[in-house]
Amino acid sequence: MNLKKIKILDVFLVFLLCFPLHFLYDFIPNSLTSIFTPVNESIFEHMKLISTSFILYGIIDYILLKKYSKFNNFLLQLFVVPVIAIILYLSIYLPIYNIIGENMVFSIVLLFIIIIIEEIISYFILKFKYIKYQRIIGIIGIILMYVIFGYLTYKPIINYIFFDTKNNMYGINTYLFN
């Protein structure tokens, strides 16, 4: 199995991983799951799915890559790819959301497309020549990303991106509006 085939497989497995992760906090509500998975139905909380599914699946991906392929810059791509994917998702989703509102089918289809793009970007970063300090940048970047996710989960910005329209609240059981 070469890198291209692994990345094609990754698209489907990362996408499938999003569904149990979406509901993980509902089944195991604690401060750890709140940092990595959505705690409500806000747009912001769903950006955790893009990151966590890619990074968590990265464990399996690493095993496959190590066994079947040559690659570089693994930890760097674990950080860079989700950040790019979040920016792309929001760049496409927000203008459409502002016009038509919430649409679950659109959200899921866009998520799948973004995961395809994630894996394409991942492929090119893994094929690129070795980047010095990529491990340090990747580790620090991932930690920083989840520190930000955690902070904004408990101290959300009062903005529609952070507003859960289903439960009329911001963040995790805070700022309730009736």
N, C-alpha and C positions, 0 to 999 in steps of 0.2 A: 504494500500500500504506500503510495507516494504522498507528498504533502498536499497536492491538489485534492486527492480523494479523501484524505483526512479532513480537510477544510469543508468539503461538501457534506460529509457525515456530521461534522460539527454544527453546521447550520441547523439541521433538524434536531439534534440532541440539545443544543442550547435553547432553541425555541421551545421544545417540550419541557425543559427544566423550568422555564418561566412560570408555568401553570402551578406546580406545587409551591414554588417560591412565593407566588402571589398570595397564597392563603396560609403560609407558614406562621405569620404573626397571629392569625386568628386561632390556630391550633396550639401554638406555643408562645403566648404573649409574655415577653420579658424584654429587658433592656438590650440583650444581645440580638435577638431576632428583630427588634425595632430598628436597629442600625442597618441591618442588611436587607430587610424586606419591607414592603409597604405596610404601613400601619393604618392607612385610610385610602380613600379613592381619589386623592388629589393627583394632579399631573406630576408634581414633584416626586411624590412617593413612588410612582411607577418608574421613575428613572433609576431607582435602585434595582429594578428587575433587569434592566439592560446591563448594569455593571455586575451585579452579583451572579447572574446566570452565566455570564461570560467568564468571570474570575473563578467561580466555583467549578464550572466545567473544565477550567484550565488544568485542574488536577488530573483528570482523565486524559485531557488533550496532551499533557506533558508525557504521560506514560505511552500513549500512542506514538507521539513524535519521537520519543527516545528509542522506541523499538523499530520504527519503520522509516524514519526520515532524518535528514540532516537539517538543522535549523540554527538560527542565531537569535539573540535579543528577546528571549522568551518573557522575562519579567517586565521588560520595557513595554512589550505589546500588551501584556495583561493590564497595564495602566493606561497607555495611550489609546488603545482601541475603544474601550468603554467611554472615555471622555469624548472622543470624536463622535461616537455613536449617539451619545446624549445630545450633543450640539446639533447633529443632523436631525435626530428625531424631533427635537423642539423646533427647529427651523422649518420643518415641514408641517408638524402637527399644530402648532399654535395659530398660524394664520387660518388654517382650515377650521380649527376649533372655534376661533373667534367669529367665523361666518356661520357654521352649521351647528355648533355646540358639540356635546358628547355623542360619539357614535362608536360603539364597541367594535363593530365589524371593521371599520376604518382603522381603529387603534390597533387591532390584532394584525391586520394585513400590513400596516406600516411597521409594526414591531418585527414581523417576519422579514420584510424588505431590509430593515435596518440591520438585522442579524446577518443577512446575506452580505451586506456592505461591511459589517464588522469582520466577517471571516475573510473577505477579500483584502481588506487592509491588514489583517493579521498575517495573511499569506505573504504579502509583500514585506512586512517588517521582519518576519521570520527568515525570508530569503535574502534580505539585505545583509551586507557585510557586518561583522561584529562591531557593535558600538561600545566604546569604552565607557565604563560606569553605568551601563544599561541596567545592571542588577540593582545598584543603589537608587538610581532614578525610579525604577519600577517599584521597589519596595516602599520608598518614601512617598511616592505618588499615590499608591494604593492606600497606604495608611492615612495620608492627608485627605483623600477622597472620602473615606469612611468617617473620619473625624468631622468633616463638613456635613456629610449625610446625617450623622448622629446629632450634631448641633442643630441643624435645621429641622430635624424631626421633633426635637424638644423645644426649640425656639424658632418657630417658622416666621418667615416674613409675611406680613399681612398683605397678600397679593393673590390674585386669582389662581396662580400656578400652585400655590400652597393650600388652596381652599378645597375642602372635601364637600362637594355639593350634595352628596348622598346623606351625610350625617351633619351637615351644617357646622363644620368645625375646621380649625387649623391644627396641624400637627397631631400629637398623640394625646388625646383627651384634654386638650387645652383650647382656650379661646372659643368656647361654645357660643353659638349665635342661634337664637330661637325666633 
